[in-house]
Amino acid sequence: MKVVSLLMLFTLTVSAAEFESFDDIPEDVKSVTAVIPIFSQKISFNLPTDWKTAFQDERSGAFLIEFIPEDEILDNWQNLFTIQGFEKLADKTKPIDFLDGLAQRLKESCGQYSVYEQLGHLTISKHKAFAAIMGCSNSLDAKNGSAKKSKSELGYYIAIQGQQDYYLIHKSVRGDSFDKGNMPINLNNADDYLAEFVPIELCQLDGEKHECNK
């Protein structure tokens, strides 16, 4: 598989970011290395060339960028890769507590259908991180709490404690509802599920814009 370096920059405005990338990528190139500056550091990751930027925004100390496959639309996505940044939160909590809090909010929304499986502690570019699987095994009708259309949403989440900021990376999938004992993402296949987007690195802001200096 051929991999090239892709320079992806965003210019922050008051409410959002403009995301630029090279349009002319050879057909035999299957993935690129992307480097995005987010607050006090950069995130470097692998991006398949058959995925596209679907949405990006930055406001009130929170950054968001979402990617979906070329043949999908954001309003009805089946596969989603997301990077979020939370400014100046690094000294407020630990990565495991960051995801525990997110899982608790998810439980309030999904109720008995909530899923939260801790995968364990990680080290990403010398920074503390924690990974987990979380989602809803069956979507709920927000109005009456009943199961709706037997659909599910499940994701692989990584919380990274940066020098000053927090970074949340997750890849999610939507599909049919599932039994919690038969999750589409589980302890056995979680690493394979994220494989096309790794390595994921947290970099310093210095150097050339496309460089990842750890």
trRosetta pair geometry for C-beta under 8 A, 3 or more apart (Angstrom, degrees):
i j d omega theta_ij theta_ji phi_ij phi_ji
1 30 4.8 -72 -158 48 100 136
1 31 6.6 30 157 16 122 105
2 26 7.8 -29 101 84 147 120
2 28 5.6 54 23 128 140 89
2 29 4.9 -85 98 -109 110 58
2 30 6.3 120 53 12 67 83
3 29 7.3 109 -111 -156 20 87
3 30 7.4 -51 -77 62 63 78
3 31 5.2 -21 -111 80 88 90
3 32 6.8 157 -163 -103 69 28
3 33 6.6 67 167 -34 109 90
3 46 7.3 -51 -137 -133 128 108
4 25 7.3 -173 51 -143 136 97
4 26 8.0 103 -21 31 146 102
4 29 5.3 -30 2 -138 113 137
4 32 5.4 -27 72 -116 75 83
4 33 7.4 -130 109 15 35 83
5 32 6.8 90 -159 -168 11 84
5 33 4.8 -32 -117 55 62 109
5 210 6.0 83 160 171 122 129
6 21 6.1 13 173 -154 117 100
6 22 5.9 -129 -140 24 88 109
6 25 7.6 -17 -95 -95 118 124
6 32 3.5 43 -17 161 123 137
6 33 6.2 166 25 65 74 47
6 34 5.4 -22 77 -86 108 67
6 47 6.9 -71 48 52 143 119
7 21 7.7 169 84 -131 51 56
7 22 7.0 81 45 -31 77 102
7 35 7.0 -30 -128 47 52 101
7 209 6.3 66 -154 102 111 107
7 210 4.3 -69 -99 -83 94 116
8 19 6.5 1 -176 -168 101 89
8 20 6.8 173 -150 79 54 54
8 21 4.9 -7 -105 -92 91 91
8 34 4.8 -1 15 -150 134 95
8 35 6.6 157 45 55 82 50
8 36 5.7 -34 96 -76 107 86
9 19 7.7 165 84 -145 40 45
9 20 5.3 -9 58 50 85 105
9 36 7.9 165 -112 -121 25 63
9 37 7.8 13 -136 19 67 101
9 209 6.1 -4 -89 170 111 141
10 17 3.7 20 174 174 131 119
10 18 5.9 157 -152 68 69 45
10 19 5.1 -23 -93 -89 97 62
10 20 7.4 169 -87 10 45 75
10 36 6.6 32 -1 -150 110 98
10 37 7.5 -144 44 57 88 80
10 56 6.7 -129 -119 153 143 154
10 65 7.8 -136 -58 -80 152 134
11 17 6.7 149 63 -156 36 68
11 18 4.8 -7 47 46 91 105
11 20 8.0 38 -8 -12 96 113
12 16 7.9 -173 -147 103 55 29
12 17 5.4 -33 -96 -99 58 83
12 58 5.7 -60 -130 72 103 148
13 16 5.6 3 52 57 105 65
13 17 7.2 -179 15 -88 77 32
13 18 7.1 68 -20 -22 109 94
15 57 7.0 -34 153 -154 72 89
15 58 7.4 150 161 70 27 60
15 59 5.4 6 -144 -80 61 115
16 56 6.4 108 -171 106 92 78
16 57 4.9 -55 -115 -121 82 59
16 58 6.1 123 -136 29 24 73
16 59 7.6 -16 -65 -45 50 96
17 56 4.8 -71 63 137 100 124
17 57 7.0 -174 13 -110 84 10
17 58 5.1 67 -36 -5 101 118
17 63 7.3 37 -24 -145 138 100
17 65 7.3 -52 64 -78 134 106
19 53 5.1 -164 102 -158 151 169
19 56 5.2 117 -35 3 124 155
19 65 6.9 113 -83 -131 142 125
21 53 7.3 161 -8 -15 133 126
22 25 6.1 110 107 -62 106 86
25 29 5.2 -105 170 66 98 133
25 32 7.0 -86 -127 -58 139 130
25 49 5.5 -154 119 -139 150 131
26 29 4.8 98 68 -10 85 104
29 32 6.8 43 156 -66 122 86
29 49 5.7 99 108 -43 86 154
30 48 6.6 -37 160 -143 71 77
30 49 6.0 -143 -167 19 22 109
30 50 7.9 -24 -155 -10 65 97
31 46 5.2 17 167 -180 132 100
31 47 6.3 160 -160 80 80 37
31 48 5.0 -48 -99 -102 88 46
31 49 6.1 -138 -88 -20 28 81
31 196 6.7 -157 -94 -173 139 85
32 46 7.4 154 78 -156 34 57
32 47 5.4 -24 63 63 84 91
32 49 6.2 88 -15 -74 99 88
33 44 6.5 5 180 -172 97 99
33 45 7.6 170 -152 88 59 25
33 46 6.2 -39 -100 -100 59 60
33 47 7.7 137 -118 17 12 82
34 44 6.9 169 88 -149 51 51
34 45 5.7 -18 60 64 97 73
34 46 7.5 135 15 -127 85 10
34 47 4.6 44 -19 -10 127 126
35 42 5.5 12 -176 172 90 130
35 43 7.4 170 -150 85 46 44
35 44 4.8 -11 -101 -99 79 85
35 203 7.0 -19 -145 32 107 151
35 209 7.0 151 100 147 123 60
35 210 5.3 139 39 -149 138 44
35 211 7.1 97 -140 54 171 17
35 212 5.7 -146 -112 -61 121 94
36 42 6.4 158 80 -158 36 78
36 43 5.2 -13 60 57 91 91
36 44 8.0 170 20 -79 62 40
36 65 6.9 -101 -166 21 168 159
36 83 7.0 125 65 94 145 157
37 41 7.5 -162 -145 120 64 26
37 42 4.8 -47 -93 -95 58 85
37 205 6.1 67 -132 -125 115 89
37 209 7.4 -75 -28 -148 118 82
38 41 6.8 -13 65 75 74 65
38 42 7.0 118 16 -122 70 33
38 43 5.8 14 11 -7 122 106
38 63 5.0 -161 -149 76 106 161
38 83 7.3 -138 -55 141 157 117
38 85 3.9 -175 162 -55 126 156
38 165 7.3 -141 121 104 92 154
38 167 6.9 106 88 -105 141 108
39 63 6.7 -144 -30 -12 96 134
39 85 5.3 -175 -2 159 116 137
39 87 4.9 -178 -114 -102 142 89
39 88 8.0 -143 -168 -28 142 65
39 162 8.0 131 85 85 119 158
39 164 7.1 -134 140 87 120 110
39 165 4.6 89 93 -48 149 161
40 87 7.9 118 -13 -135 94 79
40 162 6.7 152 73 134 106 133
40 163 5.9 -110 117 70 132 107
40 164 4.4 60 20 43 160 124
40 165 5.5 160 28 -6 103 112
40 205 6.7 -98 176 -37 44 126
41 162 5.2 -145 13 -156 143 136
41 163 6.4 130 -51 20 122 105
41 164 7.8 165 -19 36 98 88
41 165 6.9 -151 19 45 100 112
41 167 7.8 -79 72 -47 121 133
41 202 5.6 19 148 -178 145 89
41 203 6.1 150 -178 73 91 47
41 204 6.5 -65 -129 -113 82 24
41 205 6.2 -118 -114 -50 33 81
42 202 7.5 148 78 -164 52 45
42 203 4.0 -27 66 67 102 107
42 204 7.2 0 18 77 99 21
42 205 6.2 140 -29 -96 93 51
42 212 6.3 -135 96 -113 126 76
43 83 5.8 169 99 -159 166 145
43 85 7.9 -141 -28 -70 128 112
43 167 6.3 157 -83 -150 123 148
43 169 7.7 161 -155 -77 140 120
43 200 7.2 -18 -170 -166 93 88
43 201 7.4 150 -161 80 46 52
43 202 6.4 -23 -103 -105 62 60
43 203 7.3 -173 -78 19 14 90
44 199 7.6 15 109 103 98 88
44 200 7.2 158 86 -156 58 40
44 201 4.2 -8 59 58 107 101
44 202 7.8 -154 22 -68 81 16
44 203 5.5 62 -17 -23 111 125
44 212 4.0 -24 -41 -90 152 145
45 83 7.5 -163 3 -74 149 134
45 169 7.6 162 -86 -134 148 141
45 197 5.5 -4 174 176 114 85
45 198 7.3 -53 -149 -100 80 31
45 199 7.4 -136 -126 102 50 43
45 200 4.7 6 -102 -109 96 76
45 201 7.4 -171 -67 23 55 65
46 196 6.5 -135 109 156 119 48
46 197 5.3 175 68 -158 84 27
46 198 6.0 -12 20 66 119 17
46 199 6.7 89 -24 35 106 43
46 200 7.9 -93 11 -65 76 62
47 51 6.0 -118 -178 66 86 121
47 67 6.8 -130 -140 -133 110 167
47 197 7.0 31 -87 -123 45 77
48 51 4.8 88 71 -4 90 106
48 196 5.3 2 -52 162 114 126
48 197 7.8 -67 -17 -75 87 68
50 69 6.1 2 132 -150 89 82
50 70 5.1 -90 -175 -1 66 116
51 67 4.9 47 159 165 120 115
51 68 6.6 180 -154 97 84 20
51 69 5.6 -61 -103 -99 68 42
51 70 6.7 -129 -102 -37 17 72
51 81 6.8 9 -166 24 153 129
52 67 6.6 168 82 -152 29 78
52 68 6.5 -25 60 65 78 67
52 69 7.6 41 15 155 82 16
52 70 5.3 94 -20 -96 113 65
53 56 6.6 -22 -175 -31 118 111
53 65 6.8 -48 -140 -173 100 102
53 66 7.5 105 -162 80 58 51
53 67 5.9 -49 -99 -99 42 76
54 66 4.8 -55 64 103 104 98
54 67 6.2 149 1 -123 94 20
54 68 4.6 50 -51 6 138 106
54 73 8.0 133 -135 -169 117 37
54 74 4.3 142 178 -78 124 112
54 77 7.3 3 -128 -79 171 133
54 80 7.8 -71 33 -128 150 89
55 64 7.3 -12 117 122 97 105
55 65 7.2 -180 95 -147 55 42
55 66 4.6 16 52 42 91 113
55 74 5.9 88 -30 -125 114 155
56 64 6.5 177 -146 97 47 63
56 65 4.2 3 -107 -107 96 81
56 66 7.2 -162 -70 19 56 66
57 63 7.5 176 93 -151 51 44
57 64 5.0 4 55 56 86 103
57 65 8.0 176 21 -74 51 52
58 62 7.1 -174 -146 92 52 48
58 63 4.6 -3 -107 -108 94 76
58 64 7.3 -175 -74 24 53 63
59 62 6.4 -15 69 57 58 86
61 86 6.7 43 142 -164 91 54
61 87 3.7 -114 -156 43 87 115
61 88 6.7 -63 -148 31 128 98
62 84 7.0 -17 -171 -170 88 99
62 85 7.0 160 -157 84 41 60
62 86 5.8 -2 -108 -106 76 66
62 87 7.2 -113 -61 3 38 89
63 83 7.8 -20 115 119 101 85
63 84 6.4 155 85 -160 64 48
63 85 3.8 12 47 46 113 105
63 86 7.9 -135 26 -56 74 34
63 87 7.8 91 -13 -43 96 92
64 82 7.0 -22 -159 -165 85 103
64 83 7.6 157 -150 86 39 54
64 84 5.2 -4 -100 -107 71 82
64 85 7.9 -143 -57 25 41 68
65 82 7.2 162 85 -151 48 57
65 83 5.2 -2 57 57 94 95
66 74 7.0 90 107 -124 135 114
66 80 6.1 -26 -163 -164 105 101
66 81 7.3 144 -160 78 54 49
66 82 5.0 -14 -106 -102 76 85
67 80 7.3 139 74 -161 51 51
67 81 4.4 -19 63 63 104 100
67 82 7.5 -165 23 -71 70 41
68 72 4.6 -107 158 82 119 117
68 73 7.5 70 106 -173 156 3
68 74 6.1 -165 -10 -85 149 64
68 77 4.9 -111 -118 -123 134 120
68 79 6.4 132 -146 84 71 72
68 80 5.8 -25 -90 -102 85 64
68 81 7.6 -179 -74 22 37 75
69 72 4.8 78 62 5 86 109
69 78 7.8 -25 26 61 121 94
69 79 5.5 53 -16 63 107 121
72 76 7.3 -138 -169 91 86 72
72 77 5.2 77 155 -125 132 66
72 78 5.9 -133 -114 24 139 86
72 79 6.7 175 -13 42 163 81
73 76 5.5 38 71 42 95 85
73 77 7.0 -128 87 -67 39 66
74 77 5.7 -9 -139 -45 33 111
77 80 5.0 72 136 -63 147 102
77 174 6.8 116 103 12 67 127
78 173 6.7 9 160 -155 66 69
78 174 5.2 -114 -135 57 49 92
78 175 7.1 65 -156 -69 95 73
79 171 7.6 -4 -172 -175 84 90
79 172 7.5 166 -152 87 41 53
79 173 5.6 -7 -102 -106 68 75
79 174 7.8 -128 -56 21 37 76
80 155 7.9 -47 73 -101 98 119
80 171 7.1 171 90 -152 52 49
80 172 4.8 -9 60 57 100 95
80 173 7.8 -172 23 -74 73 34
81 170 7.7 -175 -148 98 46 44
81 171 4.8 -10 -104 -105 76 85
81 197 6.1 172 -139 -91 142 147
82 168 7.7 -8 114 112 100 89
82 169 7.2 170 90 -151 60 42
82 170 5.3 -6 58 61 101 82
82 171 7.6 175 20 -82 69 38
82 172 7.3 9 4 3 113 106
83 167 7.0 -18 -167 -169 87 98
83 168 7.5 151 -159 83 41 54
83 169 5.5 -6 -107 -105 71 78
84 167 7.0 155 83 -158 55 50
84 168 4.3 -8 60 59 108 100
84 169 7.7 -162 26 -69 69 38
85 165 5.7 17 -173 154 95 136
85 166 7.2 153 -158 84 48 53
85 167 5.5 -16 -103 -104 70 74
85 168 7.8 -163 -71 22 27 72
86 89 4.6 -7 120 10 110 141
86 165 6.1 164 79 -171 50 87
86 166 4.3 -7 56 60 107 101
86 167 7.6 -161 20 -72 75 31
86 168 7.2 47 -13 -9 108 105
87 164 7.5 -4 -164 127 60 101
87 165 5.2 -41 -119 -112 37 113
88 164 5.7 -29 -97 165 54 95
88 165 6.3 -17 -31 -89 31 72
89 92 4.8 -60 -165 26 66 126
89 93 7.0 -19 166 27 96 94
89 165 6.3 50 34 -148 78 48
89 166 4.4 -44 79 -5 116 113
90 161 5.3 110 -145 -170 84 79
90 162 5.4 -100 -88 69 129 63
90 163 6.4 -91 -71 108 178 20
90 164 5.2 -165 10 177 132 13
90 165 5.7 -12 -41 7 103 10
90 166 6.0 174 -78 -55 60 69
91 164 8.0 -28 -15 -139 94 48
93 97 4.6 -125 -177 90 107 120
93 98 5.3 135 109 -64 125 79
93 101 7.5 -27 -170 -11 164 138
93 166 7.9 6 60 -79 98 142
94 97 4.6 86 57 11 81 105
94 98 6.9 -136 96 -14 40 86
94 128 7.3 -59 -156 129 79 141
94 130 7.7 68 143 -24 84 136
94 161 7.1 -48 -148 -63 42 144
95 98 5.3 -49 -147 27 33 118
95 99 6.7 22 160 -8 65 102
95 121 7.4 117 75 -125 129 75
95 128 5.5 -155 -11 131 125 93
95 129 5.3 159 -129 -152 163 26
95 130 3.6 157 126 2 110 102
95 159 4.4 162 -153 97 84 105
95 160 6.8 11 -107 -100 125 17
95 161 5.2 -109 -55 -30 94 102
96 99 6.2 -60 -154 41 32 102
96 100 6.2 37 148 -24 66 108
96 118 7.5 28 -140 -136 98 128
96 121 7.2 -46 -58 -83 110 86
96 130 4.5 165 -73 -102 60 165
96 159 7.9 -174 -58 62 22 130
97 100 5.2 -49 -140 36 36 118
97 101 6.3 40 158 -22 65 101
98 101 6.1 -58 -159 32 25 110
98 102 6.8 21 147 -14 61 107
98 130 7.2 151 51 48 100 122
98 159 4.3 168 90 -172 132 158
98 161 7.8 -179 -19 -71 143 89
98 166 6.3 176 -124 -152 150 144
98 168 7.6 -149 150 -85 127 106
99 102 5.3 -51 -147 38 40 113
99 103 6.1 43 153 -22 69 104
99 118 7.6 127 106 -109 136 86
99 130 5.6 -129 4 101 133 118
99 132 4.9 137 169 15 146 136
99 134 7.5 -180 -174 -22 100 141
99 157 6.0 145 -124 112 116 130
99 159 5.0 -145 -49 -9 95 134
100 103 5.7 -55 -148 36 30 112
100 104 6.5 34 152 -23 63 104
101 104 5.6 -50 -150 30 32 114
101 105 6.8 30 153 -15 63 102
102 105 5.9 -55 -154 36 33 109
102 106 6.4 36 148 -20 65 107
102 134 7.0 132 115 81 104 167
102 157 7.2 -157 96 -178 151 164
102 159 7.9 179 -1 -66 138 130
102 168 7.9 130 -73 -131 156 143
103 106 5.4 -53 -148 36 35 116
103 107 6.4 41 152 -25 66 101
103 114 7.4 114 -174 170 77 124
103 116 4.1 65 -148 -112 132 141
103 132 7.1 -62 -63 129 126 154
103 134 5.3 -126 -103 -119 89 144
104 107 5.6 -48 -149 29 33 114
104 108 6.8 37 150 -21 61 100
105 108 5.6 -49 -155 29 36 115
105 109 6.9 28 149 -12 64 106
106 109 5.8 -63 -155 40 36 107
106 110 5.7 1 161 6 75 116
106 114 5.4 130 125 -137 92 115
106 116 7.1 142 74 -67 132 109
106 134 5.8 127 46 166 173 121
106 135 7.3 -95 -168 -112 141 15
106 136 7.2 -148 -179 -57 101 85
107 110 6.2 -66 -125 54 28 89
107 111 7.1 88 179 -87 59 16
107 114 4.2 -76 -105 -8 63 177
107 116 7.3 -45 -60 -22 104 130
108 111 7.9 17 -170 -65 16 56
109 114 7.6 110 66 -84 70 110
109 136 7.4 -82 107 -74 99 128
109 140 7.4 178 156 45 67 128
110 113 4.6 -108 171 78 99 86
110 114 3.9 133 81 -71 121 77
110 115 7.8 -58 119 2 160 63
110 135 7.8 114 -77 147 162 40
110 136 4.0 -156 -117 -107 132 103
110 137 7.8 104 179 22 131 64
110 140 6.3 168 -131 -7 48 123
111 114 6.5 167 66 -19 21 97
111 140 6.6 86 21 -71 112 156
111 145 7.1 54 -19 -154 156 103
113 136 5.0 44 122 -164 110 81
113 137 4.7 -137 -167 50 85 82
113 138 4.4 -111 -129 46 143 82
113 139 7.8 -130 121 -47 159 11
113 140 6.6 176 34 -48 138 104
113 147 7.6 126 -62 -100 147 96
114 134 7.7 -10 -177 -163 84 88
114 135 7.9 176 -152 99 52 28
114 136 6.2 -38 -98 -102 47 66
114 137 7.8 -69 3 3 3 86
115 133 6.7 -46 135 124 110 91
115 134 5.9 168 94 -146 74 42
115 135 5.1 -5 53 59 114 66
115 136 6.8 -173 8 -88 93 15
115 137 5.5 105 -44 -44 117 92
115 154 6.4 -12 66 -116 146 100
115 180 6.2 -179 -104 -122 103 97
115 183 6.6 128 -154 -108 151 134
116 132 6.4 -1 -165 170 74 129
116 133 7.4 162 -148 87 29 60
116 134 4.8 15 -104 -107 68 97
117 132 6.3 163 83 -165 48 77
117 133 4.3 1 55 54 103 103
117 134 7.4 -168 25 -68 61 58
117 183 7.6 -151 -10 29 144 168
117 186 7.4 3 78 -140 170 57
117 187 6.8 -113 156 -57 138 88
118 130 7.6 -37 -151 176 96 107
118 131 7.9 114 -169 91 55 54
118 132 4.9 -40 -111 -106 47 102
119 130 7.9 145 62 174 80 63
119 131 4.0 -43 66 101 124 99
119 132 5.5 -165 5 -90 86 36
119 133 6.6 93 -46 -18 107 82
119 156 8.0 28 -27 -149 151 88
119 187 7.0 169 -114 -116 83 74
119 190 6.0 -135 -107 113 140 169
120 130 7.2 -135 125 -146 24 71
120 131 6.4 -2 56 52 55 92
121 128 7.2 -43 -160 -160 103 85
121 129 7.2 127 -168 80 57 53
121 130 5.6 -38 -106 -100 53 76
122 128 7.9 121 78 -172 56 42
122 129 4.1 -37 75 81 99 105
122 130 6.6 175 19 -88 85 22
122 131 5.6 59 -21 -19 127 106
122 158 6.8 -32 40 -142 149 110
123 126 6.5 6 178 -111 106 20
123 127 7.0 145 -161 64 61 37
123 128 6.8 -35 -107 -101 66 39
123 129 6.6 162 -99 24 16 95
124 127 5.3 -34 72 62 76 93
124 129 4.7 43 2 -20 110 145
124 158 7.4 84 -42 167 148 132
124 160 5.3 -60 57 -118 137 122
124 200 6.3 -28 -147 101 131 93
124 201 6.9 -173 175 -124 91 37
124 202 5.7 87 123 -3 102 106
125 201 4.9 95 -59 -160 125 74
125 202 4.3 -156 54 50 139 78
125 203 6.9 -107 -145 -67 162 48
125 214 4.6 -134 -153 -137 106 120
126 214 6.8 130 11 167 109 110
127 160 5.5 58 113 -175 128 96
127 161 5.8 -166 176 74 99 65
127 162 6.0 -14 -139 -103 152 41
127 163 7.7 -90 -103 -46 120 60
127 202 5.2 -11 12 52 143 149
128 160 7.6 151 90 -154 46 53
128 161 4.7 1 70 41 93 121
129 158 5.7 9 177 -177 122 96
129 159 6.3 168 -155 85 69 50
129 160 4.4 -20 -100 -101 106 68
129 161 6.8 -157 -77 11 51 73
130 158 7.3 167 82 -150 37 55
130 159 5.3 -6 55 54 86 98
131 156 7.1 -4 -169 -179 104 85
131 157 6.7 160 -152 88 55 55
131 158 4.9 -18 -98 -98 84 78
131 159 7.9 -171 -78 20 37 66
131 190 7.6 125 150 153 129 140
132 157 5.2 -16 64 62 78 103
133 154 6.7 9 -179 -178 97 100
133 155 7.1 174 -151 89 58 40
133 156 5.9 -28 -99 -100 74 59
133 157 7.3 160 -99 16 21 84
133 183 7.0 98 148 145 146 153
133 185 5.3 -176 -134 112 126 109
133 186 7.0 -29 -44 -108 175 30
133 187 7.9 -112 -5 -61 137 56
133 190 6.2 -113 -64 -104 115 124
134 154 7.5 -176 102 -149 24 63
134 155 6.3 -21 66 62 66 84
134 157 5.9 -11 26 1 105 132
135 152 6.8 75 135 169 123 88
135 153 4.9 -145 -163 107 114 63
135 154 3.5 -148 38 -105 158 48
135 155 5.4 130 -65 9 112 71
135 172 6.9 140 -94 -139 126 105
136 139 5.9 90 113 -87 136 47
136 140 7.1 -110 -165 -8 144 89
136 152 6.1 -159 99 -148 69 65
136 153 5.4 33 44 48 91 85
136 154 7.6 -135 45 -68 41 66
137 152 5.3 -25 -163 -122 30 122
137 154 7.5 40 -88 -69 54 111
137 177 6.0 68 150 -162 69 79
137 178 5.4 -105 -155 65 92 71
137 179 7.2 48 -172 -130 138 9
137 180 5.7 -77 -74 -71 156 75
137 183 7.5 -89 -103 -102 102 88
138 147 4.9 -28 155 -130 125 112
138 150 6.6 -44 -136 -136 97 47
138 151 7.3 107 -151 67 49 38
138 152 6.0 -38 -77 -85 34 84
138 177 4.1 28 -98 -129 85 124
138 178 8.0 -163 -58 32 75 44
139 147 7.1 102 75 -157 55 63
139 148 5.1 -64 103 60 102 95
139 149 6.7 -5 61 58 125 90
139 151 4.5 4 2 74 124 91
139 152 6.7 -149 -31 -87 78 29
139 153 6.9 67 -76 -6 95 99
139 177 7.6 -118 9 -82 69 98
140 145 5.9 -21 -173 -150 119 42
140 146 7.1 143 -155 74 71 24
140 147 6.5 -57 -104 -99 56 41
140 148 6.4 92 -175 3 13 101
141 144 5.3 4 99 47 120 78
141 145 6.6 -41 70 20 79 11
141 146 4.9 3 29 58 121 75
141 147 7.4 24 -8 85 89 6
141 148 4.4 121 -59 -57 84 120
147 150 6.6 42 154 -79 117 55
147 177 7.2 11 -165 -84 127 155
148 151 7.0 -32 96 28 76 99
150 176 6.0 -1 134 -158 98 76
150 177 4.3 -96 -171 1 71 116
151 174 6.4 6 -180 -176 109 97
151 175 7.1 174 -152 101 70 21
151 176 6.7 -79 -112 -122 45 27
151 177 6.3 6 24 -52 6 77
152 174 6.8 170 85 -151 51 53
152 175 5.8 -19 56 67 95 66
152 176 6.5 16 10 106 103 27
152 177 4.9 129 -46 -109 102 43
152 178 5.5 -31 -31 9 166 88
152 184 7.8 148 96 5 136 121
153 172 6.1 17 -177 176 89 122
153 173 7.4 178 -146 88 51 40
153 174 5.0 -17 -97 -99 79 79
154 172 6.5 169 89 -150 33 77
154 173 5.9 -17 63 58 81 84
154 178 7.9 -28 -33 36 141 131
154 183 6.4 163 -142 -167 161 103
154 184 6.0 149 59 54 144 101
154 185 5.3 -177 132 27 122 112
155 170 4.6 39 162 175 132 115
155 171 6.2 169 -152 85 86 36
155 172 3.4 -40 -86 -91 107 86
155 173 7.3 159 -84 12 59 60
155 185 7.3 24 -156 37 6 161
156 170 6.3 170 82 -148 49 68
156 171 5.2 1 49 54 99 88
156 172 7.7 -164 21 -75 58 50
156 185 5.7 -134 -56 -175 93 148
156 190 5.5 142 -113 -159 124 92
156 193 5.6 150 -29 97 143 126
156 194 5.3 -115 98 -58 153 114
157 168 6.8 -20 -162 -167 97 93
157 169 7.4 147 -156 82 47 50
157 170 4.4 -13 -101 -97 68 110
158 168 7.3 159 82 -154 52 46
158 169 4.6 -10 59 61 101 98
158 170 7.1 179 20 -74 64 60
158 200 7.2 126 78 84 158 158
159 166 6.6 -16 -168 -171 92 108
159 167 7.5 151 -159 82 45 51
159 168 5.5 -13 -104 -103 70 77
160 166 7.0 149 77 -162 55 57
160 167 4.3 -14 59 62 107 100
160 168 7.7 -166 20 -73 74 32
160 169 7.1 33 -9 -1 112 105
160 202 5.9 -180 158 -59 146 138
161 166 6.3 -26 -109 -108 50 77
162 165 4.7 1 59 64 131 67
162 166 6.5 -163 15 -87 92 22
162 167 5.8 76 -36 -12 115 104
162 202 5.9 -156 -106 -167 94 142
167 202 6.7 180 23 -101 153 117
169 200 6.2 108 163 -154 178 157
171 193 6.7 177 93 140 129 97
171 194 5.6 165 24 -104 139 80
171 197 6.5 -178 -62 4 136 151
173 184 6.2 -95 84 105 139 141
173 185 7.0 146 27 -34 120 114
175 178 7.6 37 91 -36 106 111
175 184 6.4 80 42 -41 143 160
178 182 5.6 -128 -178 90 106 86
178 183 6.0 125 113 -109 140 43
178 184 6.3 -164 -44 -25 164 87
179 182 4.8 52 65 29 94 100
180 183 6.4 5 -156 -56 41 99
183 186 4.7 134 73 -71 103 94
185 189 6.6 -123 -139 86 49 97
185 190 5.8 74 -180 -99 92 73
185 193 5.3 16 -120 -69 102 171
186 189 5.9 56 52 32 75 88
186 190 6.6 -121 87 -46 25 88
187 190 6.3 -26 -129 -9 21 117
189 192 4.9 -58 -165 47 72 115
189 193 5.7 83 135 -36 86 98
190 193 5.5 -53 -150 27 31 117
190 194 6.9 10 160 -3 64 106
191 194 6.4 -68 -152 44 31 97
191 195 6.5 60 147 -65 64 90
192 195 5.2 -22 -150 -22 37 125
194 197 5.6 -70 -177 47 71 106
194 198 6.1 66 130 -30 94 108
195 198 6.0 -64 -146 30 35 108
197 200 6.7 21 132 -62 91 103
201 212 5.3 77 97 173 136 144
201 214 6.3 -86 -176 -79 117 117
202 214 7.3 88 82 -123 59 91
203 211 7.5 178 -178 122 148 62
203 212 3.8 -118 -85 -153 144 73
203 213 5.8 94 -166 50 100 44
203 214 5.8 -77 -113 -78 64 60
204 207 7.0 95 85 6 100 108
204 213 4.7 -45 44 87 108 95
204 214 6.9 165 -11 -113 88 15
206 213 6.0 -47 76 56 87 143
207 211 3.9 -88 138 80 129 138
207 213 4.6 140 -19 -17 145 127
208 211 4.4 95 57 -11 83 111
